[in-house]
């Protein structure tokens, strides 16, 4: 039977903390939130100085990597995400727990960047769903007196972390299913609306064409009837415009209304980061809620810029930032792809969605700038005023 003692002392306190951690995990639906909760819970429960969790990609790196106990400044100084080698590879490939007195003395240890905090005793476990390894969680530097030549983490700690890892697998799987379900719901809703839009607008445009042909035939021999037909054309055109406006309102992403711009952009970036070999990141600073039209425009421009970077530019890194700009916001999407000559693109009649992006920015009183050159990547920046 597992007996755990919390820092407050006593088995009851330990079990209460375990229960709280498991409830916190099950409460979140976003994958990133679940990962962060797992890491924070593990570090607090086992009283470790550092904790981390990595979700592997298919290219020897990590699709996501979450840490606790390291400041944002330290994390930036450490540099690129680690690779799947050494101890991490053992947990991911062999799905084996690792409990070490000093990780630096292990023959598999390959060192770490100069800004990396110093770590000694180490405990790591895979997070698995059946035979599929979803990730690995590990802790370092147990806050306790270390036995001579031994590890501060005990067999009981390993057992407790194994329980957390089992529940983490369930929470992580549920979060992924939720995100996938929401993506499919949005895709299905878009397909339905596209079908309705096609039917409604096509009918109006067909009527417009027939009425225009009739008016043309009547201009010389019956000007009065031609005038009536022209009036009908104006009415049909107004109805078609109304249909389009209604469709655009319906096409506003449901997640944007429910979650707001920052959360919606973060989720979409995370989905793209998992779906592509390129690293896609998102950062937000001080952004306040904006009028619906501005948020819609910012989201659409971000989507178009991301599409260009990932599908056309061959980018390996795409960084999306959204920051406060006066009463409004500034969006910046930067990639390290092959770049292009904006003037040559315009001359060739190829726009890469730039015209659409500029129209969206201008439509909400904002502006769009594009910086790019062959071999130098692309930076797209959009500014919008507040309400």
C-alpha positions in Angstrom: 0.0 0.0 0.0 1.3 3.4 -0.9 1.9 5.7 2.1 2.7 9.3 1.3 3.6 12.1 3.6 3.1 15.7 2.5 5.2 18.6 3.6 2.6 19.4 6.1 3.2 15.9 7.6 1.0 12.9 7.8 -0.4 10.4 5.4 -3.8 12.1 5.2 -2.2 15.4 4.1 -0.2 13.5 1.4 -3.3 11.7 0.1 -5.2 15.0 0.1 -2.6 16.6 -2.1 -2.6 13.7 -4.5 -6.4 13.9 -4.8 -6.1 17.6 -5.4 -3.5 17.1 -8.1 -5.7 14.5 -9.9 -8.7 16.7 -9.8 -6.7 19.6 -11.2 -5.6 17.5 -14.1 -9.1 16.3 -15.0 -10.4 19.9 -14.8 -8.5 21.1 -17.9 -9.4 20.6 -21.5 -6.6 22.3 -23.3 -3.5 20.1 -23.8 -1.0 22.8 -22.8 -3.0 23.4 -19.5 -3.0 19.7 -18.7 0.8 19.4 -19.3 1.5 22.4 -17.1 -0.8 21.0 -14.3 1.0 17.7 -14.4 4.4 19.3 -14.1 3.4 21.7 -11.3 1.6 18.9 -9.4 4.5 16.5 -9.6 7.1 19.0 -8.4 5.0 20.1 -5.5 4.0 16.6 -4.4 7.5 15.2 -4.5 9.1 18.3 -3.2 11.6 18.7 -6.1 13.4 21.8 -7.2 12.8 21.2 -10.9 10.2 19.4 -13.0 9.6 19.0 -16.7 7.4 17.1 -19.2 8.2 16.4 -22.8 5.8 15.3 -25.6 7.9 13.7 -28.4 7.6 14.5 -32.1 8.5 12.2 -34.9 11.8 13.8 -35.7 13.9 13.1 -32.7 12.8 16.3 -30.8 9.9 17.4 -28.7 6.6 18.7 -30.0 5.9 20.3 -26.6 8.1 20.7 -23.5 6.9 22.2 -20.2 9.0 23.1 -17.2 8.4 24.2 -13.7 11.0 25.7 -11.3 12.8 27.5 -14.1 12.1 31.2 -14.7 11.1 32.5 -18.1 14.4 34.3 -18.4 16.4 31.1 -17.6 14.3 29.1 -20.1 15.1 31.6 -22.9 18.8 31.5 -22.0 18.9 27.7 -22.1 18.0 27.8 -25.8 16.4 25.2 -28.1 14.4 22.3 -26.8 16.3 19.2 -25.9 16.6 16.2 -28.3 15.5 12.7 -27.5 18.7 11.2 -26.4 20.4 9.8 -23.3 18.1 9.5 -20.3 15.1 11.0 -22.1 15.4 8.5 -24.9 15.5 5.6 -22.4 12.2 6.7 -20.9 10.6 7.4 -24.3 11.8 4.4 -26.3 12.0 1.7 -23.6 9.2 3.1 -21.4 11.3 2.5 -18.3 11.5 4.5 -15.1 14.8 6.2 -14.3 15.9 6.9 -10.7 19.4 8.1 -10.4 21.6 9.4 -7.5 23.4 11.8 -9.8 22.3 12.1 -13.4 25.6 13.7 -14.3 27.5 10.5 -13.6 25.2 8.3 -15.7 27.1 7.0 -18.8 24.1 8.1 -21.0 24.4 11.7 -19.8 25.4 14.0 -22.6 25.7 17.4 -20.8 23.4 20.4 -21.0 23.6 24.0 -22.2 25.7 26.5 -20.1 22.6 28.3 -18.8 20.9 25.1 -17.7 20.5 24.8 -13.9 22.7 22.2 -12.2 20.9 19.0 -11.4 21.9 15.9 -9.4 19.4 13.3 -8.2 16.8 12.5 -10.9 13.5 10.7 -11.2 11.8 10.2 -14.5 8.9 8.1 -15.8 7.2 7.6 -19.1 3.5 8.7 -19.6 1.9 5.9 -21.6 -1.5 5.0 -22.9 -1.3 1.3 -23.5 1.7 0.7 -25.8 1.9 4.3 -26.9 4.3 6.6 -25.0 2.7 10.0 -24.9 5.6 11.7 -23.1 7.9 11.6 -20.1 7.8 13.4 -16.8 10.9 13.9 -14.7 12.0 15.6 -11.5 15.4 16.7 -10.3 17.0 17.9 -7.0 14.8 16.5 -4.2 14.6 19.0 -1.3 15.9 16.7 1.4 19.1 15.4 3.0 20.7 12.9 0.5 21.9 9.6 1.7 25.7 9.1 1.1 26.0 8.2 -2.6 22.3 7.7 -2.9 19.3 9.3 -4.5 17.0 11.7 -2.6 14.0 10.3 -4.5 12.7 7.1 -2.9 10.9 4.0 -4.2 7.7 5.6 -2.7 8.3 8.7 -4.7 8.6 6.6 -7.8 5.4 4.8 -7.0 3.6 8.1 -6.4 4.9 9.6 -9.7 3.8 6.4 -11.5 0.2 7.0 -10.2 0.4 10.6 -11.4 1.7 9.4 -14.8 -1.2 7.0 -15.2 -3.7 9.7 -14.5 -1.7 12.1 -16.7 -2.1 9.7 -19.6 -5.8 9.7 -19.2 -6.0 13.5 -18.8 -3.7 14.1 -21.8 -5.7 11.7 -24.0 -9.0 13.3 -23.0 -7.6 16.8 -23.8 -6.3 15.7 -27.2 -9.7 14.1 -28.0 -11.5 17.3 -26.9 -9.3 19.4 -29.2 -9.7 17.0 -32.1 -13.5 17.0 -31.5 -13.6 20.7 -31.6 -11.5 20.9 -34.8 -13.9 18.4 -36.4 -16.9 20.3 -35.2 -15.6 23.5 -36.7 -14.6 21.8 -39.9 -18.0 20.2 -40.2 -19.8 23.5 -39.5 -17.7 25.3 -42.1 -18.5 22.6 -44.7 -22.2 23.0 -43.9 -22.1 26.8 -44.2 -20.1 26.6 -47.4 -22.7 24.4 -48.9 -25.5 26.7 -47.9 -23.6 29.7 -49.1 -23.0 28.1 -52.5 -26.7 27.2 -52.9 -28.0 30.6 -51.8 -25.6 32.8 -53.6 -25.5 30.7 -56.7 -29.2 31.0 -57.1 -29.1 34.8 -56.7 -26.2 35.1 -59.2 -28.0 32.9 -61.8 -31.1 35.1 -61.5 -28.9 38.2 -61.8 -27.4 36.9 -65.1 -30.8 36.0 -66.6 -32.3 39.4 -65.6 -29.2 41.2 -67.1 -29.6 39.3 -70.3 -33.3 40.3 -70.5 -32.5 43.9 -69.8 -29.9 44.0 -72.6 -32.4 42.6 -75.1 -35.0 45.2 -74.1 -32.9 48.3 -74.0 -33.6 49.3 -77.7 -37.1 48.1 -78.3 -38.8 48.5 -74.8 -36.8 51.0 -72.6 -39.5 51.0 -70.0 -39.4 47.3 -69.5 -35.6 47.4 -69.6 -35.7 49.9 -66.7 -37.9 47.5 -64.7 -35.4 44.7 -65.3 -32.5 46.9 -64.2 -34.4 47.7 -61.0 -34.8 43.9 -60.4 -31.1 43.5 -60.9 -30.4 46.1 -58.2 -32.8 44.2 -55.9 -31.2 40.8 -56.6 -27.7 42.3 -56.0 -28.8 43.7 -52.7 -30.2 40.3 -51.7 -27.0 38.5 -52.7 -24.9 41.0 -50.6 -27.2 40.3 -47.6 -26.6 36.5 -48.1 -22.9 37.0 -48.1 -22.9 39.2 -45.0 -25.0 36.7 -43.1 -22.6 33.9 -44.1 -19.5 35.9 -43.0 -21.2 36.5 -39.6 -21.9 32.8 -39.3 -18.3 31.9 -40.4 -16.8 33.7 -37.4 -15.0 31.0 -35.5 -17.1 29.7 -32.6 -13.9 29.4 -30.5 -13.3 33.1 -31.0 -16.6 34.0 -29.4 -16.2 31.5 -26.6 -12.5 31.8 -25.7 -11.4 35.2 -27.1 -8.6 36.0 -29.5 -5.6 35.1 -27.4 -6.9 31.6 -26.4 -8.1 30.9 -29.9 -4.8 31.8 -31.5 -2.8 29.8 -28.9 -4.9 26.7 -29.6 -4.5 27.0 -33.3 -0.8 27.5 -33.0 -0.5 24.4 -30.8 -2.5 22.4 -33.3 -0.2 23.5 -36.1 2.9 22.9 -34.0 1.8 19.2 -33.6 0.7 18.8 -37.2 3.9 20.1 -38.8 7.6 19.4 -38.5 8.2 23.1 -38.1 8.3 24.6 -34.7 5.4 27.0 -34.3 5.2 29.3 -31.2 2.8 31.8 -29.7 3.4 34.6 -27.2 1.0 37.3 -26.0 1.6 40.4 -23.9 -0.9 42.7 -22.3 -3.6 42.3 -25.0 -7.1 43.5 -24.0 -10.4 42.3 -25.5 -11.1 44.0 -28.8 -14.3 44.6 -30.8 -15.4 41.5 -32.7 -14.4 42.8 -36.1 -10.8 43.5 -35.0 -10.4 40.1 -33.4 -11.8 38.4 -36.5 -9.5 40.3 -38.8 -6.4 39.6 -36.6 -7.3 35.9 -36.5 -7.8 35.6 -40.2 -4.5 37.4 -41.1 -2.7 35.1 -38.6 -4.2 32.0 -40.2 -3.3 33.2 -43.7 0.3 34.1 -42.7 0.7 30.7 -40.9 -0.6 28.9 -44.0 1.9 30.7 -46.2 4.8 30.0 -43.9 4.0 26.3 -43.4 2.7 25.3 -46.8 4.7 27.5 -49.2 7.8 28.9 -47.5 9.3 25.7 -46.1 9.8 27.3 -42.7 11.4 25.4 -39.9 10.4 28.0 -37.3 7.3 30.3 -37.2 6.8 32.7 -34.3 3.4 34.4 -33.7 3.3 37.3 -31.2 0.3 39.4 -30.2 0.9 42.5 -28.1 -1.0 45.5 -26.9 -0.5 48.6 -29.1 -2.1 51.7 -27.6 -5.8 50.8 -27.2 -5.5 48.2 -30.0 -3.2 45.3 -30.8 -0.2 44.4 -33.0 0.1 40.9 -34.6 3.5 39.8 -35.9 4.1 36.5 -37.7 7.8 35.8 -38.5 9.2 32.7 -40.3 12.6 31.5 -41.4 11.3 30.2 -44.7 12.6 30.8 -48.2 11.1 34.4 -48.4 10.2 36.2 -51.5 10.5 39.6 -53.3 7.1 41.3 -52.5 7.4 43.6 -55.6 8.1 40.7 -57.9 5.1 38.8 -56.5 2.9 41.8 -57.2 4.3 42.1 -60.8 3.7 38.4 -61.4 0.1 38.6 -60.3 0.7 36.2 -57.4 -0.4 37.6 -54.1 0.1 34.8 -51.5 -3.0 36.1 -49.8 -1.4 39.5 -49.2 -4.2 41.4 -50.9 -6.7 39.6 -48.7 -4.7 40.3 -45.6 -4.3 44.0 -46.5 -8.1 44.2 -47.1 -8.8 42.7 -43.8 -6.5 45.1 -42.0 -7.9 48.1 -43.8 -11.4 47.0 -43.2 -11.0 47.5 -39.5 -9.0 50.7 -39.7 -5.7 49.0 -39.3 -2.6 48.5 -41.4 -0.4 45.7 -42.7 3.3 45.6 -43.5 5.3 42.8 -45.1 9.1 42.4 -44.9 10.6 39.6 -46.9 13.5 38.8 -49.3 14.6 35.6 -51.0 16.3 33.4 -48.5 15.7 35.8 -45.6 12.3 34.6 -44.3 9.2 36.7 -43.9 7.7 39.0 -41.3 4.1 40.1 -41.5 2.9 42.7 -39.1 -0.6 44.0 -38.6 -1.8 46.8 -36.3 -5.5 47.5 -35.4 -7.0 50.2 -33.3 -9.1 49.5 -30.2 -12.8 50.1 -30.0 
